[in-house]
Structures are given as C-alpha cells and as structure tokens.
C-alpha cells in the first residue's frame, strides 16, 4: 500500500469540522467520520511512526494498528487531551511495543523506558528538475541524519521541529517533563547541526571539481595551441 503521508484526499474533510466532533461521530458508528479523521492526521502520525521505527513499512503497519486501537476505544475517549495528542500516544505505544519485541528477538538490550519542515509537495510542481533533485538529495541527507540520532532525541525533534507540536503536547504524548522535552530538542538540533556541518566540510573538498573530462579538455586545448605556435 502507499504511504499514508500527503494523502491528496485530505481536503475532503469539511471545513470547520473539529476533531472532537469527529470522535463523537465515530463513537456513534460513523465510518465516514473515521476516514476523515485518518486523512486529517495521517501525515503527522506517519512521521511520528517513521521517526520512531526508522522503517517506512514498519511505520505504516504501526500506524494501521494504532488506528484500529483508536477505533475500538474511541467511545471511551474523554477529551482530557486533544484528539491529535491521544492518537500520537497510541502510535508511540504501538511503536515502542514493536521495538521491545524486536529487541527481544534480536537478543539485545531492551530500549530504555520513556519516562526517564515546509511541505515539499507544495512547491514541487513549480521547481525545475535540477531543483527538485537537489531538494530530494537534501531531504534524504536530513532524513539519514535524523535516523542516526539517539531514539529519545529523534522522536522529540520530529514532534517539535517537523510536526511543530508544542512543548506541552510533546510532554503529554511521551509522558515526560516539559523540561526534558526542551533539553532533548536542544540536544537533537545541536547533533544535527554538527552532523550537517561535517557533511558540508566533506562536500567543500569537491566544490568546482577539476578532473576527468574537464582536465583532459583543457590539457588538449592548451597542447594544441602550444604546438600551433
């Protein structure tokens, strides 16, 4: 199946229809309301799962399981937090459960308990092919560097910087103090800056590359002119 992010049918959600109203409609058995809720939150929740699991297929599977859990328990949703925060917690719970199962299967140390971007599709059509390719390369580089962050920093960074959740929302979703969210976010950004700076330092060595065909062409042209004198 295709990735749940950037679903073109998201606009099908009626303007002004809030999450609380959708949750109440779903609790009454309105399947169409549940589809609208999924389309509204798909990209956000997929990014959360992808950042946690570092695997697109696993992220999709985890998101589907979280949605099933949400559908089955939405009648008990009391509204103590926002629907988005509630769904985020369900996705994270599913992701952490998968990580624990994977750790047991691989016989490695279990994960530590969790108590201790402009949308590229908006401008893609107006960009030249070389610009699109450059954006894709930059996105892939950033994704690799985000994947390399320690898990606790990685998830907080995606929630705060990519999904632009508030400190309070992230703290509630992860069940950690707000001060911990701030410190992890700061550390994640610092690590990313350091990693990207290293990439730039390496790339600087290849700027205005002079070799291969260009070198041969200049040597040949100079040789031809010298011999013609």
Protein Blocks (a to p, Z undefined) as FASTA:
>chain_A
ZZfehiaklmmpcghiafklmmmmmmnopaklmmmmmmmmmmmmmmmmmmmnopaklmmm
mmmmmmmmmmmmmmmpgolacfklmmmmmmmmmmmmmmmmmmmmnopacdddfklopcfk
lmmmmpcfklmmmmmmmmmmmmmmmmmpcfklmmmmmmmmmnopafklmmmmnopafklm
mmmmmmmmmmmmmmmmmmmmmmmmmgoiaehjlmmmmmmmmmmmmmmZZ
